[in-house]
Amino acid sequence: MVYITEEYYQAFFLRSAILFLLLVALVAIYFLIKYRRLSKKLEGSVKERTRELQRANEMLKAANAQLKQISMIDGLTLVKNRRAFNLAYDKAWRLSRRERIPLALIMIDIDRFKVFNDTYGHLEGDKALIRIAEVIKDAIKRPGDLAAR
């Protein structure tokens, strides 16, 4: 015969509560482990994506630097173009004014080039421009000097 007493109920409810709390703790531990694994996996993904973005950013910087260089070169003669000349001239002018040193600029005009171009054709005119640019580039000896078209 089983006697159900108040102590029996208290012990039963206490054991039930302990069992319930133990179950809740186990479920919490399970989810904690699961989320930690997920968090580590996400951290790895973020690090990999960050590395990919850094590589892409470096490639983009290199491409931009290359485009900047290309944008400063005359496509026909391969000497600096007007944009590069303007930048170099502005820099040299400011330095000249600040340091009170003289600045020299030589400008070359090819007399009757239009007649040459019309007589011999644009291909020969281009060859002449390329050769003239080569001669001028070869004459430049100092690092600060610049040939531009």
WOCORTA-V822167 format. One line per field, one symbol per residue. ss: DSSP state (2 for helix, 1 for strand, 0 for the rest). phi: phi as a letter, one per 30 degrees, with the letter a starting at -180 (. if undefined). A space follows every 50 residues. Layout:
# WOCORTA-V822167
ss->???
phi->???
This chain:
# WOCORTA-V822167
ss->00000222222222222222222222222222222222222222222222 22222222222222222222001000000102222222222222222220 0000000000002222222202222222222222222220000000010
phi->.ccccddddddddddddddddddddddddeddddddddddddeddddddd dddddddddddddddddddddccdddcicdcddddedddeddddddddch cdbcbccccddhdddedddcjdddddddddddddddddddcddddbcbc
